[in-house]
Amino acid sequence: MRLFGTDGVRGMAGEKLTAEVAMRLAMAAGIYFRKTAITNKILVGKDTRRSGYMIESAIISGLAAVGFDVRQIGPMPTPAIAFLTEDLRCDAGIMISASHNDFQDNGIKFFDKRGNKLNENIEAEIEAIYFDDEMIAANQATYMHIGQTKRIEDVIGRYIVHIKNSMPKSMTLHGLRVVLDVANGAAYRVAPTVFRELGADVITLHDKPDGRNINEGCGALHPGNLGDEVRRLRADIGFAFDGDADRIVVVDEQGEITHGDKLLGVLACHLKDQDELANNGVVATVMSNQALEDFLTAKGINLYRCNVGDKYVLETMQKEGLNFGGEQSGHVILSDYAKTGDALAAALQVVAFILKNGTKASAVLNPFELYPQLLENIKIKNKIPLDEIEGFDEMLKNLEAEHIRPLIRYSGTENLLRLLLEGKNSKLVHQRMDELLEFFTKKLNG
């Protein structure tokens, strides 16, 4: 059984992600991090899912069993865990969250001592330890070597100060009305506090988590309600976060949702204008619209593409010496301020750009038109290697001949096949998508 997907370990809590799995995974991770440990501390945070209590307790037990002391900080955004792991000089950090998934799922994400997500090689090492009974048994701590746990209540202030410092000291949000949809998730306390302390008039939606309402009809996956509220309240802008606040959706004063690729284009230009865009480049994934690349090229900015997943965005940023990148889904990485996608840091940069231009959000958040692009997901029974599906290669050749860009891949966290088609002929793109849906439904669910 393979544990790690595209973003840590994820699955239904109590079924795939049981207390036993979480505890053993924590042991395996602890054994791996022991090789470079300095402070003997590992930070553990979570979002607001009910299953977080179970998994948190299991992880703490696993880490203590192999001799690590644990620092618990409760519900906090994923980017806060990345920041605080380094800030508190911990040997590693763990975030318990299934991000945008429904409440019944949960996940475990790991960070190294610098707050970076682990690469695939390290994940493979941890996974190998997980399945090694002898190594797990040999590394059990005894006597005074068993770890301790401590809950820290005051770290929220550290992260708030850190995020506020991403805004120019001379800039205030006084007079700006902002609507925040915090998705009943990990940012329900942090996000409103940051905007209020910077002077904004803040209206917060979905900020009463009950263990099961995380992402439920709200947040970054359901921003329509946010748009309605922005219009009704005559707000200047709205921001929606997902359950662990590493993803953002921006809504302008007219209630219109800003496409993720347009957001990347806007922020890239903002950073370049501020002379803060390292090596004049941006990283986006293979999912991003060709129109973004054409727009950036016209602005003299280079675009580097990578696989889907914010950790791949960050790896490419580091490889190319860049400080900005993201995904059209709303993961935006500003590495001068965050080690992973940080919705709050991105939101403040959007606000800074709007204030700098002295105009309304709608006037600056729609800098180019997208080429027709369709995205569809198919629930599947079996993940058969794509190149082993009869007729697959021929289908790709036909699409290429019609100048349609395809991206077909399995989800790393769910039983889904993700389909993307992009081309300038909208009618033809829709027609080919219908054919693909029928083709893969028969091949993978027949």
N, C-alpha and C positions, 0 to 999 in steps of 0.2 A: 504493500500500500504506500502510495506517495503522499507525503504530508503537506509539503509546501506547494502553494500555487503562485500566482503572479504577485500577491501581496500578503505574504505570511501564510499562516495556517487558518483555514476558515471552513465552517460547516455548521449544520444544525446543532445547537447546544443540547447535550444530553444524548445525542445520537452519534454523529461523527465526532464532535468535539465534546467528549465526556470529561468528567473530573479526573479520571484515570489517565486519559490522553494528555490533558493539560499538565498534570503533575509530572508525568514521565518526560514530557517535552521540556518542562522547566528544568528537570534534572539534567537532561542532555545539553540544554543551552548553558546551564551552570558549569558543567564539566568542560564544555568548549571555552567559555569565557575565563575559566580558571587559569588558562595558559597565559593570559595577558593582564590578569587582575592586579590592581594596585590598592584600591581602597576597600575591597571586599564588600561593596554595596551594589545592589541592583535596584533600579527604580521601577515601580509598577503603577500604571494608571489604567483607566478604563472609561468607557462611555456609560450611558444610562440604562443599558439592558438589564433586565432582571437576572439573566444568567451570569452577568458579570460578577455577582457575589460568589457563586459557585466556582467559577473559573479562577477568580482572584485568589480565593482560599487555597485552591489546588496548586496554583503556581507558587504561592508563598511557601506551602509545604514542600514542594519539590525543590525550590531554591535553598530553603533552610536545611533540607536533608543532605545536600551536597556542600553545605558549609557557607552559603552566602547570607549576608544580612540584607533585609529587604526594606525599602522605603516606599510606603504606600501614599499616594496622593489623591485617590478617589477620582471622580469624573473630571477629566480635563481633555482638551483637544489633542489629537495625535501629534501635531507640530509642537505642542507644549512639552510632550514627553521627550521629543527629540532635543529640544532646547535645554530642558531641565536635566536631562541625563548628563550632558556636558557641563552645565552650569553648577550642578551639585557634585561634580567629580565622581560620578558613579562609573562602575566598570561596564555597565550595559543598561539598556532600558527596555521595558516591555509595555506594549499597549494592548489592552483587551478591547477589541472592537471589530465588528463586521461592517464598519463604514456605512455605506448606503443601503445595505441589505435590511430586510425586515427583522423585527425584534427576535424572532425565534432562532436566527443565526447568530453566531458570534465568531470571533477570530482572535488570533494572537500575532502581533507584529513585534519584531525585534530590532533594536538599535545598538550599534556599537558605542564605545565610550565617547566618540565624537558626535554622537547623535545621528549618524548615517544609517540608513537601512542596509541590511546585510546583502551581499551579492550572492549569486546562485551557488558559488563554490563553498561559501561558509554555510549556507543553508543545507547543502548536501552533506557537509561534515556533521552538522547537528543531527540531521536525519539518520546518518549512519550510527551515531552514538545512541540515538533513541532505540534502535533495533538491536543493540549490542547488550544482551543481558549481563554478560560478565563485566563489561565496563561500568554499567549502571551499578551493579552490586559492589564493585571494587571501590567506588567513589562515595559510598555512604559515609557521612560524617558521624562521629560519636562524641560523647562527653561534652566538653566545652567547645568543641569544634562545630557543633550544630549551630546553624544560623539563628539570628534574632530578627524580629520585625518591628517597625516603628511607623506609625501614621504621622505624616507631616501635614499640618493644616494651613500653613502660611505661604505656600509656594505660588499660589495664584497671583499674588502681588508681583513676584519676580517676572512672571510671564507677561503680565499686563504692562509693566514698565518697559520690558524688552520690545513689545509690539508698538507701544506708543513712541518709542525712540526711532521707529522706522519713518515717522512723519517729521518733516522739518520743524525745528523748535519754534520758528516764527509763524507757523501755520496753525490756525484754530478752526474748529468746525462750528463755531458760534453762528447761529442763524440758519444752519443746515438741518432740515428735517429728514431723518433716516428711519426707514422701516427695516427691522431685522427679523428674519424667520430662522430661528435657531434649531428647528427640527426636533424639539424635545430631546436634544442630544447633548454632547459634551461641552458645547459652547454656551449653554443656557445662562451661565453666570458671567463668563469672561467677556463675551462679545458686547452685551449692553454696557458693561462697566467701562470698557475701552472707549467706546464712542461717547458716552456721557462725560467721562473725564477729559475728553478732548473738546468738549463744548457743544456737542450736537444735541438736538431735540430728538430723543430716541423713542420709537414705538416698537415693542418687541412682541412677536407672534410665536406661539407654540413653545413656550418656555416653562412648561409644567410637566416634566417627565414623570411617568408612573411605572416605568419598567417595561412597558409594551408599546407605548405610543411613539417611540423613536422612528423617525422617517415616515410615519403613518399619514399619508395624504398631505405632507408638508415638506418643507426644506428644499434642498437643491433638486430633488427628483420631481417635485410637484410645485413649481414656482408660480403657477397660475393664480393662486390665491394671494400671493404676495403682490403680484401686479395689480389685482383688484384693489387691495388695501392701499397701495401707493397712490393710485388715482383717487380713491375715496378720501384719503387723508391729505391730499395735495402735497405729498412729500416730494423731496428733491431727488431721492434715489432709494432703492431697496436692495438688500443683499440676502440671499438664501444660502444656508450652509447645509452640509449633510451631517450624518450622525456623529462623526468624529471631527468635523470642522476642518478637513483638509481639502474640501471641494467647495467652490463658490459659483453661484449664479447671480448675475447683476441685472437689475430691472431699472429702466430709466423712469423719468417723471411721468411719462405717458403710459406706464405700465407695460412697456414692451421689453421682452427678454433679449438680452444681448447674447448673441451666439458666442460660444467659447473661443472660436478661432478669431473672431473680431476683437474679443477681449485681449487675446495674446498680441494681436497687431497693434492695438491701442497702447498697451503697456510697453511694448517694445519701442515704439516711437517716443513715448514719454521718457523712458530711460535714456534713449539716445539723445533726446533734446537736453536732458540733464547731464549729459556726458557721463552716464553711469552704466552704459551697456558694454560690458566687458567684451573685448575682441570683436565688437560689432556683429555679434551673432546671437541667434535664438535657436532653442531646441524645441521641436514639436514631434508628435508621433506620426506614424503612417496613416493615422485616422484623419489628420488635419486636411482641410480643403486646399486644393491647388491654388485657389484664389488667395489664400493667406501667403503662400510662397511668392506668388506674382506681386502682391502688394508690398511685401518686405523687400523684394528685389528692386522694385521701383524706388524704394526709400534708401537703397544702398545697404541693406541689412541681409546678412547671410542666414539661411535656414538650414538646420541640420535635423534630419529625421531619424527616429529610433523606433523600437518596438513599443507596443502599448504597455503602459505601467509607469507610474511616476518614478520608480526606482531606476528604470532604464533612461528616463529623461535626465535624472540627476547624474547617472553614470556618464552619459554623453556630454553633459555640461562640464563635468570634471575633466573628461578626456580632452575636450576642445578649449578648455580654459574660459568657459562662459559662466555668467551669473544669472541667466534668465531662461526659463523654458516652461513648458506645460503641455497639458492635454486639452482638447476641445471639450472634454467632459467637465472641466472646471478645476482640475488640479493645476495650480499655478505655483511655480517654485521661484522664489526670489532669494537666491542663496546668500546674498549679503545680510539677510535677516532671518532665514529659516533653512533648515536642512532637508525639509520635505515640503510637500504642498501645504500652504498655510492660507486658509480663507481669509483670516483677519488681516494678515500682512497685505494680501492682494487687494482687499477692500479699501484699505487706507491708501494704497497707491492709486487706485481708481479715483478716490475722492481728491487726492492731491492733484491729479491730472485735470480733473474738472475745475477745481478751484483756480489752478494756474491759468487755465484758459478763460476763466471768467464767463462761462456760458452754461447752458443746461446740458444735462447728461445726454439727452437725445441728439444733441448737435455734434457730439464727439465720439459716441460709442457705436457709430455705424459707418466706419471709414471706407468700406468696400462691399461689393455684392458677391455673395457666394455662388459658386457653380452648383448646379443641381446635384444633390447628394442624398442618397437614401440609406437609412440604417434599419435593419430588422434583426430580431433575435428569434431563433427557433428552439423550443424546448426539445431536447433529444434524449434518447435512451442510451445510445452508444456513441463513444468518441472514436470512431474509426479513423485512422490516419487519412488525411485528405487525399494524398497522392495514391492511396490504394482504392479509392472510390472510382468505379468504372465510369468513364465519360467526363471525369473532372478536368483532365488536361485539355481535352478538346473544347470544353466549355470556356476555359480561360483564353484559349487562342481566339475563339470567336469574339469574346468581349474585347480583347486587345485590337482585333481587326476593326471593331466599331468605335475605337477610341474611348472605351469605357474603362475606367480604373476600378478594379475590384480589390477588396480586402476581405478575405474569408478566413476566420480563425475560431477556434474553440475558446470559450471562457476558461480562465484558469481557476475560477472559484465556484462556478455553477455549471449545471448540465445544460449548457446553451451553445448554439452555434451562432456566431455573430457575423452578419453580412453587411458589407458596405459597397455601394456602387456609386460612381461619380462620373459625370460626363456633361457636356454642354447641351445635349439634346434631352430635355426633361422627359418627353414622351417615351423615348427609346429606353431611358434608364428605368422608368417605371415598368415598362413591358418586360425588360430583362430581369428585374427583381422578382416579378410574379413567377417567371419561369424558374428562377433559382430557388424560390421558396418551395415550389412544387417538387423540384428535383431533389433537394436535400431532405425534405419531409419523407419522401418515399425511400431514399437511400438509408436514412439514419433512424427512421421510426417504423419502417416496414416490417 
